[in-house]
């Protein structure tokens, strides 16, 4: 009798389980059919979208010029300044640059650095570039006779509130990629190379829109919401060549070399919030919607600084940022490659944000300084911005396989 009860219960449970499972399966099938009918599909109701992967993109490391200047800006960047250890010799600098160049060449091509214990993190370079910059002390140690006259701190400007935590440095590593993991890994590998030679002075991390968010070539926006960098020359063209790499009138300090000025500019977003849209556009001189000058329609329209409004005042005010930064002297041009930053706020502030302003030009004194002097004298945007960091670096040429960045400084002496 007990055996029958057990058999009956077991059989009942099994039948109920099968019936329930069958019903669930039937409902699933009906739902699937219904979904197909609703969508008008005859095959699978949902097809996964094909994923586009960008991690395999590579930028050549070797070449006459360093990558990371004319390279289309990547989504993520970190600027690392180092100070050489006291009593560093010329030969020690050579050893450091050879080590860094070798590992940078590997990492940019998706290969592990020589002492890489996390080699898997190196396989997706995502257009990784590593650009080297030399500060005054490094050049003085290696080849003082080749030091350009502009390789020194910028003049004092009234708007500056500089702090040592973001200023100066003997050696700069500019590390950029479309993937933040790649940037972090490359930074760690290169800093491991530096441990016996130099100490980190400061690190500044920045970002742009994620890769693929906007069409390639779209001008970036800073955290004020402004289109930032409209007047940049297009890499490869004659204006770009003159601005960055020099010409007969303003030569570079060395063939295929240039200069880099890095300014950390704090942007007071909290008080910027109090300004209405028209006030923001007047302070900049451009429309916020598409970056067009206030006298134009499209972003790249030439501004008309003589145009007057119905009250007889300039449409683009003399105190606007665009007017002050736009020189009448065509030789006073720069090539900007900036990144936004967003740090942890303190006190009652909502934000601690700004711009890592990276400016390339053949000669700092003849191109960058005059522009900065005009901005210092009269720029309404100074009400909401404050430079808190500043550094100047000489950018040496690139190198060939078997060589290293900066090897030209060691030639013949």
C-alpha positions as CSV (number, residue, x, y, z in Angstrom):
1,X,0.0,0.0,0.0
2,X,2.8,2.4,0.9
3,X,4.6,1.5,-2.3
4,X,1.6,2.4,-4.3
5,X,1.3,5.7,-2.5
6,X,4.9,6.5,-3.2
7,X,4.6,5.5,-6.8
8,X,1.4,7.5,-7.2
9,X,2.9,10.7,-5.5
10,X,6.1,10.4,-7.5
11,X,4.2,9.9,-10.7
12,X,1.9,12.8,-9.9
13,X,4.8,15.1,-9.1
14,X,6.6,14.1,-12.3
15,X,3.4,14.6,-14.4
16,X,2.7,18.0,-12.8
17,X,6.3,19.0,-13.4
18,X,6.1,18.0,-17.0
19,X,2.8,19.6,-17.5
20,X,4.0,22.8,-15.9
21,X,7.2,22.8,-17.9
22,X,5.3,22.1,-21.0
23,X,2.9,24.9,-20.3
24,X,5.8,27.3,-19.7
25,X,7.4,26.2,-22.9
26,X,4.2,26.6,-24.7
27,X,3.7,30.1,-23.3
28,X,7.3,30.9,-24.3
29,X,6.6,29.7,-27.8
30,X,3.4,31.6,-28.1
31,X,5.2,34.7,-26.8
32,X,7.9,34.2,-29.3
33,X,5.4,33.8,-32.2
34,X,3.6,36.8,-31.0
35,X,6.7,38.9,-30.9
36,X,7.5,37.7,-34.5
37,X,4.0,38.6,-35.6
38,X,4.2,42.0,-34.0
39,X,7.6,42.7,-35.5
40,X,6.7,41.2,-38.8
41,X,9.6,38.8,-38.5
42,X,9.6,35.4,-40.0
43,X,12.9,34.2,-38.4
44,X,14.4,35.1,-35.1
45,X,12.5,37.7,-33.2
46,X,15.7,39.5,-31.9
47,X,19.0,39.6,-33.6
48,X,22.0,40.9,-31.5
49,X,23.6,43.9,-33.1
50,X,27.1,43.5,-34.4
51,X,29.7,45.0,-32.1
52,X,32.4,47.3,-33.5
53,X,35.7,47.1,-31.6
54,X,38.3,49.8,-31.7
55,X,40.9,48.4,-29.4
56,X,43.2,47.1,-32.2
57,X,44.0,50.6,-33.6
58,X,47.7,51.3,-33.7
59,X,49.7,54.5,-34.2
60,X,53.3,54.0,-35.4
61,X,55.9,54.9,-32.7
62,X,58.9,55.3,-34.9
63,X,59.2,58.2,-37.4
64,X,60.8,61.5,-38.0
65,X,58.3,63.2,-35.7
66,X,56.8,62.0,-32.5
67,X,53.2,60.7,-32.5
68,X,50.6,62.3,-30.3
69,X,50.8,65.8,-31.7
70,X,49.2,65.7,-35.2
71,X,47.5,62.4,-34.2
72,X,43.7,62.8,-34.0
73,X,43.1,63.3,-30.2
74,X,42.3,60.2,-28.3
75,X,39.5,60.0,-25.7
76,X,41.8,59.7,-22.7
77,X,45.1,61.4,-21.9
78,X,47.4,61.6,-18.9
79,X,50.3,64.1,-18.6
80,X,53.1,62.9,-16.2
81,X,55.9,65.2,-15.2
82,X,59.0,63.8,-13.5
83,X,62.0,65.4,-11.8
84,X,65.4,63.7,-12.3
85,X,67.1,62.5,-9.2
86,X,69.9,64.9,-7.9
87,X,73.3,64.4,-9.5
88,X,71.8,62.7,-12.5
89,X,74.4,62.4,-15.2
90,X,74.2,62.6,-19.0
91,X,74.7,58.9,-19.3
92,X,72.0,58.2,-16.8
93,X,69.6,60.3,-18.9
94,X,70.6,58.3,-22.0
95,X,69.8,55.0,-20.3
96,X,66.4,56.3,-19.1
97,X,65.4,57.5,-22.5
98,X,66.5,54.3,-24.2
99,X,64.5,52.2,-21.7
100,X,61.4,54.4,-22.0
101,X,61.5,54.5,-25.8
102,X,61.8,50.7,-26.1
103,X,58.9,50.1,-23.8
104,X,56.8,52.9,-25.4
105,X,57.4,51.4,-28.8
106,X,56.2,48.0,-27.6
107,X,53.1,49.2,-25.8
108,X,51.9,51.4,-28.7
109,X,51.9,48.3,-30.9
110,X,49.9,46.2,-28.5
111,X,53.0,44.3,-27.1
112,X,54.0,43.9,-23.5
113,X,56.8,46.0,-22.0
114,X,60.0,44.0,-21.2
115,X,59.2,43.7,-17.5
116,X,55.4,43.6,-17.9
117,X,53.7,41.3,-15.4
118,X,50.3,42.1,-16.7
119,X,50.9,41.5,-20.4
120,X,47.2,40.9,-21.1
121,X,46.6,44.6,-20.5
122,X,48.8,45.6,-23.3
123,X,47.1,43.8,-26.2
124,X,44.5,46.5,-27.0
125,X,46.5,49.7,-27.7
126,X,43.4,51.6,-28.9
127,X,45.6,54.2,-30.7
128,X,48.0,54.5,-27.8
129,X,50.6,57.2,-28.2
130,X,53.5,58.2,-25.9
131,X,55.0,61.6,-26.5
132,X,58.2,62.8,-24.7
133,X,58.9,66.4,-23.6
134,X,62.1,67.7,-22.1
135,X,62.3,70.4,-19.4
136,X,65.1,72.9,-19.0
137,X,67.1,70.8,-16.5
138,X,67.2,67.7,-18.7
139,X,68.3,69.6,-21.8
140,X,70.9,71.4,-19.6
141,X,72.3,68.1,-18.4
142,X,72.4,66.5,-21.9
143,X,73.1,69.3,-24.4
144,X,73.0,72.8,-22.9
145,X,74.3,74.3,-26.2
146,X,71.1,73.1,-27.9
147,X,68.6,74.6,-25.4
148,X,66.2,77.0,-27.0
149,X,65.8,80.4,-25.5
150,X,62.1,79.9,-24.7
151,X,62.7,76.8,-22.7
152,X,62.0,78.4,-19.3
153,X,59.0,79.2,-17.2
154,X,56.4,81.5,-18.8
155,X,56.4,85.2,-17.7
156,X,54.3,86.0,-14.7
157,X,50.7,86.8,-15.6
158,X,48.3,88.6,-13.3
159,X,45.6,85.9,-13.6
160,X,47.9,83.1,-12.6
161,X,47.5,81.3,-9.2
162,X,50.1,78.7,-9.9
163,X,50.9,75.8,-7.5
164,X,54.0,73.6,-7.7
165,X,51.9,70.5,-7.7
166,X,51.0,71.2,-11.4
167,X,54.0,73.3,-12.6
168,X,57.5,72.6,-14.0
169,X,59.2,69.3,-14.5
170,X,62.3,67.8,-16.1
171,X,60.7,65.1,-18.2
172,X,57.1,64.9,-19.6
173,X,55.3,61.7,-20.7
174,X,52.1,62.5,-22.6
175,X,50.2,59.2,-22.8
176,X,46.9,59.1,-24.8
177,X,44.6,56.3,-25.9
178,X,40.9,55.7,-26.6
179,X,40.9,53.2,-23.7
180,X,41.5,54.3,-20.1
181,X,42.8,50.9,-19.1
182,X,45.4,51.1,-21.7
183,X,46.4,54.5,-20.5
184,X,46.6,53.4,-16.9
185,X,48.7,50.3,-17.8
186,X,51.1,52.2,-20.1
187,X,51.6,54.9,-17.3
188,X,52.4,52.2,-14.8
189,X,54.9,50.4,-17.1
190,X,56.7,53.6,-18.0
191,X,56.8,54.8,-14.4
192,X,58.4,51.5,-13.4
193,X,61.1,52.3,-15.9
194,X,61.7,55.7,-14.2
195,X,62.0,54.5,-10.6
196,X,65.8,54.5,-10.5
197,X,66.2,57.7,-12.4
198,X,63.4,60.2,-11.5
199,X,60.4,60.9,-9.2
200,X,56.9,61.9,-10.2
201,X,56.3,65.6,-9.8
202,X,52.7,65.7,-11.0
203,X,50.1,63.8,-12.9
204,X,47.2,65.3,-14.8
205,X,44.5,63.1,-16.2
206,X,42.0,64.3,-18.8
207,X,39.2,63.2,-21.1
208,X,37.2,64.0,-24.2
209,X,34.1,62.3,-25.6
210,X,34.4,58.6,-25.8
211,X,35.6,57.2,-29.1
212,X,32.7,56.9,-31.6
213,X,30.4,59.3,-29.7
214,X,30.9,61.9,-32.3
215,X,32.1,61.9,-35.9
216,X,35.8,62.0,-36.4
217,X,37.1,65.6,-36.6
218,X,34.4,67.1,-34.4
219,X,35.7,70.0,-32.4
220,X,35.8,69.1,-28.7
221,X,33.7,70.8,-26.0
222,X,35.1,71.9,-22.7
223,X,33.0,71.7,-19.5
224,X,31.7,75.2,-20.0
225,X,29.8,73.6,-22.9
226,X,31.9,75.6,-25.4
227,X,33.2,74.3,-28.7
228,X,36.9,74.5,-27.9
229,X,39.6,74.6,-30.6
230,X,37.7,75.7,-33.8
231,X,40.6,77.8,-35.1
232,X,43.1,74.8,-35.0
233,X,45.0,74.2,-38.2
234,X,44.3,70.8,-39.8
235,X,47.3,68.4,-39.4
236,X,49.1,67.9,-42.7
237,X,48.3,71.2,-44.1
238,X,50.7,74.1,-44.7
239,X,49.3,76.3,-41.8
240,X,49.7,73.4,-39.4
241,X,53.3,72.8,-40.6
242,X,54.2,76.4,-40.0
243,X,52.5,76.7,-36.6
244,X,53.9,73.5,-35.0
245,X,57.1,72.7,-36.9
246,X,58.2,76.2,-37.9
247,X,59.4,77.8,-41.1
248,X,62.0,80.4,-42.2
249,X,60.4,83.2,-40.2
250,X,59.9,81.2,-37.0
251,X,62.1,78.1,-37.0
252,X,61.8,75.3,-34.6
253,X,64.6,74.6,-32.1
254,X,65.5,71.5,-34.0
255,X,64.4,69.8,-37.2
256,X,61.1,67.9,-36.5
257,X,61.0,69.2,-33.0
258,X,58.5,71.6,-31.5
259,X,57.4,72.9,-28.1
260,X,54.6,72.2,-25.6
261,X,53.0,74.5,-23.1
262,X,50.7,72.8,-20.5
263,X,48.4,75.1,-18.5
264,X,46.0,73.7,-16.0
265,X,43.1,76.0,-16.1
266,X,40.5,75.8,-13.3
267,X,37.0,76.6,-14.5
268,X,34.5,77.9,-12.0
269,X,31.4,76.0,-13.1
270,X,29.5,77.0,-10.0
271,X,29.5,80.7,-10.8
272,X,29.3,80.0,-14.6
273,X,25.9,78.5,-13.8
274,X,24.7,81.9,-12.8
275,X,25.3,83.4,-16.2
276,X,22.5,83.3,-18.8
277,X,23.0,81.9,-22.3
278,X,23.5,85.3,-24.0
279,X,26.0,86.3,-21.4
280,X,28.0,83.2,-22.0
281,X,28.0,83.7,-25.7
282,X,29.1,87.3,-25.4
283,X,32.0,86.4,-23.1
284,X,33.2,83.8,-25.6
285,X,32.3,85.5,-28.8
286,X,30.7,82.3,-30.2
287,X,27.3,80.7,-30.2
288,X,27.1,77.8,-27.8
289,X,24.9,75.7,-30.1
290,X,27.4,75.0,-32.8
291,X,30.4,77.3,-32.0
292,X,29.7,79.7,-34.8
293,X,31.1,83.2,-34.3
294,X,28.3,85.7,-33.2
295,X,28.6,87.2,-36.7
296,X,28.3,83.9,-38.5
297,X,26.1,80.8,-39.0
298,X,28.5,77.8,-39.1
299,X,31.4,76.9,-36.7
300,X,34.2,77.7,-39.2
301,X,32.8,81.0,-40.6
302,X,35.3,83.8,-40.3
303,X,34.3,86.3,-37.6
304,X,33.5,89.8,-38.5
305,X,35.1,91.9,-35.8
306,X,33.9,95.2,-37.4
307,X,30.2,94.2,-37.4
308,X,28.0,96.4,-35.1
309,X,24.7,95.7,-33.4
310,X,21.7,98.1,-33.7
311,X,23.1,100.1,-30.7
312,X,26.4,100.7,-32.5
313,X,28.5,98.3,-30.3
314,X,30.6,95.5,-31.8
315,X,28.7,92.2,-32.1
316,X,31.9,90.4,-31.0
317,X,33.1,92.5,-28.1
318,X,36.7,93.4,-27.7
319,X,36.7,91.7,-24.3
320,X,35.4,88.4,-25.6
321,X,37.7,85.4,-25.4
322,X,37.7,84.8,-29.1
323,X,38.7,88.4,-29.9
324,X,41.5,88.5,-27.4
325,X,42.9,85.1,-28.5
326,X,42.6,85.8,-32.2
327,X,45.8,87.7,-33.2
328,X,45.9,90.1,-36.1
329,X,49.5,88.9,-36.6
330,X,49.1,85.6,-38.5
331,X,52.4,84.3,-37.0
332,X,51.0,84.2,-33.5
333,X,49.2,80.9,-33.8
334,X,49.2,77.8,-31.7
335,X,47.9,74.2,-32.1
336,X,45.8,73.2,-29.1
337,X,45.3,69.6,-28.0
338,X,43.4,70.0,-24.8
339,X,41.7,67.6,-22.4
340,X,39.0,68.2,-19.8
341,X,39.5,67.3,-16.2
342,X,37.0,66.7,-13.4
343,X,38.4,66.3,-9.9
344,X,36.8,65.8,-6.5
345,X,35.1,69.0,-5.2
346,X,35.8,70.3,-1.7
347,X,34.0,72.5,0.8
348,X,30.7,73.8,-0.6
349,X,31.6,73.5,-4.2
350,X,29.7,71.3,-6.6
351,X,32.6,70.9,-9.0
352,X,36.4,71.1,-9.3
353,X,36.8,71.0,-13.0
354,X,38.7,72.6,-15.8
355,X,40.9,72.2,-18.8
356,X,44.4,70.7,-19.3
357,X,45.4,73.2,-22.0
358,X,48.1,71.6,-24.2
359,X,49.5,74.0,-26.7
360,X,52.0,73.1,-29.4
361,X,54.0,75.7,-31.4
362,X,57.4,76.1,-32.9
363,X,58.4,79.0,-30.6
364,X,56.8,79.7,-27.2
365,X,58.0,83.3,-27.0
366,X,56.9,84.3,-30.5
367,X,53.6,82.4,-30.7
368,X,52.2,81.5,-27.3
369,X,53.3,84.4,-25.0
370,X,51.8,87.2,-27.1
371,X,48.4,85.5,-27.1
372,X,48.6,84.9,-23.3
373,X,49.5,88.5,-22.7
374,X,46.4,89.7,-24.5
375,X,44.2,87.3,-22.5
376,X,45.9,88.5,-19.3
377,X,45.1,92.2,-20.1
378,X,41.5,91.9,-21.1
379,X,39.5,88.7,-21.4
380,X,36.0,88.5,-19.8
381,X,36.4,84.8,-19.5
382,X,39.0,85.4,-16.8
383,X,36.1,86.0,-14.5
384,X,35.4,82.3,-14.5
385,X,38.9,80.8,-15.2
386,X,42.2,80.6,-13.3
387,X,45.5,79.1,-14.4
388,X,46.8,77.0,-11.5
389,X,49.5,75.0,-13.3
390,X,52.1,75.9,-16.0
391,X,55.0,74.0,-17.6
392,X,57.1,74.4,-20.8
393,X,58.8,71.5,-22.6
394,X,60.9,71.1,-25.6
395,X,59.6,68.3,-27.8
396,X,62.4,66.4,-29.6
397,X,62.1,64.7,-32.9
398,X,61.0,61.1,-33.2
399,X,63.4,58.2,-33.6
400,X,64.0,55.2,-35.8
401,X,64.2,51.5,-34.8
402,X,67.3,51.0,-32.8
403,X,67.4,54.6,-31.6
404,X,65.5,56.4,-28.9
405,X,63.6,59.6,-28.5
406,X,66.2,62.4,-27.8
407,X,69.1,60.5,-29.3
408,X,70.0,63.6,-31.4
409,X,70.9,65.5,-28.3
410,X,73.8,63.0,-27.7
411,X,75.2,63.1,-31.2
412,X,78.7,64.4,-31.7
413,X,79.5,65.1,-28.1
